Amino acid sequence: MNVIWKRKNEKQRMDYIESEPVPYLSFPLLEKTGLVTQGFSTKLGGVSQGKFATLNFTFTRGDNPDHVMENYKRMAAVLGVSEERMVLSYQTHTTNVRQVTEEDAGKGIVKERDYKDVDGFITDVVGITLVTFYADCVPLYFLDPVHKAIGLSHSGWRGTVKRMGAVTIDKMKGTYETRAEDLIACIGPSICADCYEVGEEVALEFKNAFVNDDWDKILREKKNGKFMLDLWKANEIILKEAGVRPENIQTTDICTHCNSDYLFSHRTCGNERGNLAAFLGLKE
C-alpha cells in the first residue's frame, strides 16, 4: 500500500518503517540510542475485519480475540520481541503509573491483569514490552539511558491537565533514581491542534492548570466560542518544566485525525473503531 502521511512538522519527523507484514512508526531519537525496542502501530497489516480493520490491539471493543492475538504476534515478530512478555495497560484516564516487574510479563495477553485504572507503566526489566492504547490521546515515551529504565504513559486531555508526563518522571525518580536531565522523552501520534476542538469547560481546565504565558501556546479561541487545543505543546511544556532538556524531546509530526486512513481516530469514528498501540521495551 502506498502510504502518504499528512505531516505537521518537518523538523521532527517520525520514521515510517515499512516492515512486512506490519508497518509501524518509529522515533529516531529513541532508535539511535540502541537501548530500546519501540514503535507506534498503524491500522495496516493485521487480520481484524470490519470497523477493526485491520491492526486492532484491543480485546475490549468486540473484536474477535483470535484476530487480536494474531495482530500481537505479527507486531511482536517485526519488533523482535515476544508477545508473551508484553504487559498491557488498563486505561481509565487516570494518572496512575504502575511499576512493572518480571512477574507481570504477559499480563493482558496470556495472563489476566490483576490491576485496573493504570494509564502508565515504568520498568527496568530487560525483555518486557510495555503496551498502551490510543485513538487520539497522547502517548508519552521515556528512556533513562543512565539507569536503564523506561516509562510509557497515556495522556489524553485529562491526563495532560493533571501532568501525566511529570507524574511518570516522578515515579521513575522515586523508583530508579532517574534524573530528568538524563531522560529522552517522545510525544507520540495523537490529535493535533488544527483538529482538536474543545469546549469552554475543557479550555478553563487548561487555563487553571497552566500559567497565563502558556495559554496562547496551547489554546486558540474560535469565533464560535470553542477552542483549538494543542496537546503536543502542552505536553512539551510539562516535560520541560519537569526538567527534561529540550534537545532530548521529540514531538511527533503525525496527527491521528489528519491520517485517519492509516490510524484509528476517535474524533473521526467515535466508538466504531479499534485501538492503536504504543510499544516500548529495553533490549536484551
ABEGO torsion letter per residue (X at the ends): XBBBBBBABAABBBBBBBBOABBBBBBAAAAAAGABBBBBBBABGBABBEAAOABBABAAAGBBAAAAAAAAAAAAAAAGBBAAABBBBBBAGBABBBBBBAAABGBGAABBBABBGBABBBBABBGBBBBBBBAGBBBBBBBBAAAGBBBBBBBBAAAAAAGAAAAAAAAAAAAAGBBAAABBBBBBBBBBAAABBBBAAAAAAAAAABBAAAAAAABBBBAAGBBBBBAAAAAAAAAAAAGBBAAABBBBABBAAAAAAABBBAAAAEABBBBBBBBBBBBX
